[in-house]
Every structure is written in C-alpha cells, then in structure tokens.
Amino acid sequence: MDIIHEIIQWFIQNSDKIQQIHDYMVDELARYCNLYVAYHHVREIHNDENEEEPTAHDQENNVDPSVDVDNNSNNAY
C-alpha cells in the first residue's frame, strides 16, 4: 500500500510537468495530422494532373487473357 501512496504523491507533485508534456504531445500530434492531410491532398491533386486517358492503341493491347483461353480451348476440339 505504501508504494501506491508514493506513486500518487509523485503524480501530485509532478502534475504541472505531466500537463506540459501532455499539451506538447497533443500539439505535435495535431501538427503531424495536419501535415499528413495536407501531403495527401497535394499528392492527390498531383496524381489527378498526371493521370492520362488511355489511347485506343493502349486499349487494344489490354485484351482480357481469359477470352483467348476460351477461344483456344474451343479450337482444340
């Protein structure tokens, strides 16, 4: 029971320092969160600007491979 009393006394004696550390950590987390959100917002805008529409040639090259498999299996019979 004595150790619990000492811990409580330590918290009481250091409550100002604990409050300062808490405030500092909350400020840093808020700043980090704002930077994170801003970074992803800018990255999203950058990706939207660089996004290109696929050309007809690119679409021809992107044929579904499962279609070829079905056609080849019918020809084998």
N, C-alpha and C positions, 0 to 999 in steps of 0.2 A: 504494500500500500504506500510505502514511503517513496518508491520510485515514481509512482503515478503522481504523487504530490509534487515532486521535483519537476516532472515534465510540465505539469500545469503551471507551476511558478515560472519556468523558463519561457513558456508561451506568453504569459502575462508580462514578463519583463521585456520580452523582445517583440511585442505586438506591433510597435511602430515600424521596426525593421521588416517584419513579416508583411505588413501592409504596403511598404515601399516596394518590396520585391514583387508582391502580387500586382501592384499597379504597373510596374515596369514590364512584367511579363504580359499583362493584358494589352498594354500599348504596343509591344513588339509583335504580338500575335495579330493584332488589328492591322498594323502596318504591313506585315507579311501577307495577310489575307488580301489587302488592297492591292499590293504589288502582284500577287498571283492572279487576281481577277483582271487587272489591267494588262498583264502579259498575255493571258489567253484571249482577251478581247482584241488586242493588237494582232496576235497571231492569226486569229480567225479572219480579221479584215485582210491581212496579208495573203492568206490562203485563198480567200474569195477573189482577190485581184489576179492571182496567178493561175486560177482554175481555167482550163481551156476546154472548149466544146470539142468532142471527138469528131474527127473528119470522117467522110464517107469511106476513105481508104482504111482508116483505123477500125471502123465498124466491120468492114469486110474481113479483116484479119481476126476479129474476135468472134469467130463462129463457135457455137456450142459443140464441144467434142462429143457429147453423147449422141448428137444427130448422126455424126459419121459412124459411130459404133453401130447404131441401129441399121444404117444403110449397108454397111459391110456385112453384118450378120445375115441380112436378107439375101444378099448376093451369093453367100456360101451354099445355100440350099439348092 
